[in-house]
Amino acid sequence: MSSIIEIQPDVCSGKPVVIGTRVTVSTVLSYLSAGDSIESILEAHPELTREMILACLDYARRLGDMHVLVQKAS
């Protein structure tokens, strides 16, 4: 998906993380969904960059795009 997001079985139980960190995509999305700003996430996690946070959002968007709505035929 993104070269900034990686999945390694031995890092955070195989959850998608920001490359080179142990910060999961889920953690970043949780902050954002709680209303935290990108700036506040950067303060809490100085190892992240704005580009990394945006890559987490893009990763989630792409996963959402992969789901296909199948309508039941009437």
C-alpha positions as CSV (number, residue, x, y, z in Angstrom):
1,M,0.0,0.0,0.0
2,S,2.3,2.7,1.2
3,S,6.1,2.6,1.5
4,I,5.7,4.4,4.8
5,I,3.5,1.6,6.3
6,E,4.9,-1.8,6.9
7,I,3.6,-5.1,8.3
8,Q,6.2,-7.4,10.0
9,P,5.1,-10.4,11.9
10,D,7.6,-9.7,14.7
11,V,6.6,-6.0,15.1
12,C,3.5,-5.2,17.1
13,S,2.0,-8.6,16.5
14,G,1.9,-8.0,12.7
15,K,-0.3,-4.9,12.9
16,P,0.4,-2.2,10.3
17,V,3.0,0.3,11.7
18,V,4.7,3.4,10.5
19,I,8.0,2.2,9.1
20,G,10.9,2.3,11.5
21,T,8.6,2.8,14.5
22,R,6.4,0.8,16.7
23,V,3.5,3.3,16.2
24,T,0.6,1.5,14.7
25,V,-1.7,2.9,12.1
26,S,-4.5,2.2,14.5
27,T,-2.9,4.4,17.1
28,V,-2.6,7.3,14.7
29,L,-6.2,6.9,13.5
30,S,-7.4,6.7,17.1
31,Y,-5.8,10.0,17.9
32,L,-7.4,11.6,14.8
33,S,-10.8,10.1,15.4
34,A,-10.7,11.5,19.0
35,G,-10.2,15.0,17.5
36,D,-6.5,15.4,18.1
37,S,-4.7,17.5,15.5
38,I,-1.8,16.4,13.5
39,E,0.3,18.9,15.4
40,S,-0.6,17.3,18.8
41,I,0.2,13.8,17.4
42,L,3.6,15.1,16.3
43,E,4.2,16.5,19.8
44,A,3.3,13.2,21.4
45,H,5.3,11.2,18.9
46,P,8.3,13.2,17.7
47,E,9.5,10.2,15.7
48,L,6.6,10.8,13.3
49,T,6.3,13.3,10.5
50,R,3.3,14.9,8.9
51,E,3.9,12.7,5.9
52,M,3.7,9.6,8.1
53,I,0.4,10.6,9.6
54,L,-1.1,11.4,6.2
55,A,0.2,7.9,5.0
56,C,-1.8,6.3,7.9
57,L,-4.9,8.1,6.6
58,D,-4.2,7.0,3.1
59,Y,-3.7,3.4,4.2
60,A,-7.1,3.4,5.9
61,R,-8.7,5.0,2.8
62,R,-7.2,2.3,0.6
63,L,-8.4,-0.4,2.9
64,G,-11.9,1.0,2.8
65,D,-11.8,1.2,-1.0
66,M,-11.0,-2.5,-1.1
67,H,-14.3,-3.4,0.4
68,V,-17.0,-4.1,-2.1
69,L,-20.7,-3.6,-1.3
70,V,-22.6,-6.6,-2.6
71,Q,-26.3,-6.0,-2.9
72,K,-28.7,-8.8,-2.6
73,A,-30.6,-9.4,-5.8
74,S,-34.4,-9.0,-5.4
